[in-house]
Amino acid sequence: MLELLHSLVTEDLVQRIKDGEHTTADVRAAIEWLKVNSITGVAVDNNPLNHLSELIGGLDFSDVEAGIL
């Protein structure tokens, strides 16, 4: 049952954001969902996470690591 609930929550968040019918609260919920499930990403050339990281000046890996731990 827990696996089904996890899947339904994930699918709902993805669909809301994908359809463009999301609110700021939906985006925050998605970010929190990723965080509590220990989902991380690596900013490599030409991917969205890299573009986002370029917008945040002066942030290095140790800052991010300290915020997670």
ZASE-511287 format. One record per residue (C-alpha): residue number from 0; residue in three letters; y, z, x negated. Coordinates in nm, 3 decimals. Layout:
N
<n: NUM	res: ALA	c2: Y	c3: Z	c1: X>
...
// end
This chain:
69
<n: 0	res: MET	c2: 0.000	c3: 0.000	c1: 0.000>
<n: 1	res: LEU	c2: 0.237	c3: 0.083	c1: -0.285>
<n: 2	res: GLU	c2: 0.179	c3: -0.259	c1: -0.439>
<n: 3	res: LEU	c2: 0.261	c3: -0.424	c1: -0.105>
<n: 4	res: LEU	c2: 0.581	c3: -0.220	c1: -0.067>
<n: 5	res: HIS	c2: 0.685	c3: -0.305	c1: -0.423>
<n: 6	res: SER	c2: 0.629	c3: -0.674	c1: -0.355>
<n: 7	res: LEU	c2: 0.820	c3: -0.671	c1: -0.026>
<n: 8	res: VAL	c2: 1.122	c3: -0.494	c1: -0.177>
<n: 9	res: THR	c2: 1.128	c3: -0.733	c1: -0.472>
<n: 10	res: GLU	c2: 1.093	c3: -1.042	c1: -0.253>
<n: 11	res: ASP	c2: 1.369	c3: -0.923	c1: -0.019>
<n: 12	res: LEU	c2: 1.614	c3: -0.861	c1: -0.303>
<n: 13	res: VAL	c2: 1.536	c3: -1.197	c1: -0.464>
<n: 14	res: GLN	c2: 1.576	c3: -1.384	c1: -0.135>
<n: 15	res: ARG	c2: 1.911	c3: -1.223	c1: -0.052>
<n: 16	res: ILE	c2: 2.055	c3: -1.307	c1: -0.392>
<n: 17	res: LYS	c2: 1.900	c3: -1.654	c1: -0.406>
<n: 18	res: ASP	c2: 2.036	c3: -1.745	c1: -0.061>
<n: 19	res: GLY	c2: 2.384	c3: -1.631	c1: -0.156>
<n: 20	res: GLU	c2: 2.389	c3: -1.389	c1: 0.137>
<n: 21	res: HIS	c2: 2.404	c3: -1.081	c1: -0.083>
<n: 22	res: THR	c2: 2.653	c3: -0.802	c1: -0.102>
<n: 23	res: THR	c2: 2.765	c3: -0.606	c1: -0.405>
<n: 24	res: ALA	c2: 2.530	c3: -0.332	c1: -0.283>
<n: 25	res: ASP	c2: 2.239	c3: -0.579	c1: -0.291>
<n: 26	res: VAL	c2: 2.316	c3: -0.672	c1: -0.651>
<n: 27	res: ARG	c2: 2.343	c3: -0.305	c1: -0.746>
<n: 28	res: ALA	c2: 2.012	c3: -0.237	c1: -0.572>
<n: 29	res: ALA	c2: 1.849	c3: -0.522	c1: -0.765>
<n: 30	res: ILE	c2: 1.985	c3: -0.389	c1: -1.094>
<n: 31	res: GLU	c2: 1.859	c3: -0.040	c1: -1.011>
<n: 32	res: TRP	c2: 1.520	c3: -0.184	c1: -0.904>
<n: 33	res: LEU	c2: 1.487	c3: -0.358	c1: -1.241>
<n: 34	res: LYS	c2: 1.588	c3: -0.040	c1: -1.423>
<n: 35	res: VAL	c2: 1.347	c3: 0.195	c1: -1.246>
<n: 36	res: ASN	c2: 1.066	c3: -0.053	c1: -1.304>
<n: 37	res: SER	c2: 1.151	c3: -0.080	c1: -1.676>
<n: 38	res: ILE	c2: 1.220	c3: -0.453	c1: -1.653>
<n: 39	res: THR	c2: 1.421	c3: -0.567	c1: -1.952>
<n: 40	res: GLY	c2: 1.527	c3: -0.899	c1: -2.094>
<n: 41	res: VAL	c2: 1.624	c3: -1.050	c1: -2.424>
<n: 42	res: ALA	c2: 1.948	c3: -1.242	c1: -2.463>
<n: 43	res: VAL	c2: 1.846	c3: -1.568	c1: -2.634>
<n: 44	res: ASP	c2: 2.052	c3: -1.883	c1: -2.677>
<n: 45	res: ASN	c2: 2.145	c3: -2.063	c1: -2.356>
<n: 46	res: ASN	c2: 2.002	c3: -1.819	c1: -2.104>
<n: 47	res: PRO	c2: 2.199	c3: -1.631	c1: -1.837>
<n: 48	res: LEU	c2: 2.152	c3: -1.293	c1: -2.004>
<n: 49	res: ASN	c2: 2.299	c3: -1.432	c1: -2.325>
<n: 50	res: HIS	c2: 2.600	c3: -1.569	c1: -2.138>
<n: 51	res: LEU	c2: 2.653	c3: -1.231	c1: -1.972>
<n: 52	res: SER	c2: 2.624	c3: -1.049	c1: -2.303>
<n: 53	res: GLU	c2: 2.887	c3: -1.278	c1: -2.454>
<n: 54	res: LEU	c2: 3.129	c3: -1.160	c1: -2.186>
<n: 55	res: ILE	c2: 3.085	c3: -0.799	c1: -2.290>
<n: 56	res: GLY	c2: 3.260	c3: -0.773	c1: -2.624>
<n: 57	res: GLY	c2: 3.178	c3: -0.506	c1: -2.876>
<n: 58	res: LEU	c2: 2.846	c3: -0.410	c1: -2.719>
<n: 59	res: ASP	c2: 2.554	c3: -0.393	c1: -2.958>
<n: 60	res: PHE	c2: 2.187	c3: -0.313	c1: -2.922>
<n: 61	res: SER	c2: 2.228	c3: 0.053	c1: -3.014>
<n: 62	res: ASP	c2: 2.482	c3: 0.094	c1: -2.730>
<n: 63	res: VAL	c2: 2.240	c3: -0.058	c1: -2.482>
<n: 64	res: GLU	c2: 1.947	c3: 0.142	c1: -2.615>
<n: 65	res: ALA	c2: 2.147	c3: 0.465	c1: -2.590>
<n: 66	res: GLY	c2: 2.233	c3: 0.384	c1: -2.229>
<n: 67	res: ILE	c2: 1.871	c3: 0.326	c1: -2.136>
<n: 68	res: LEU	c2: 1.716	c3: 0.626	c1: -2.308>
// end
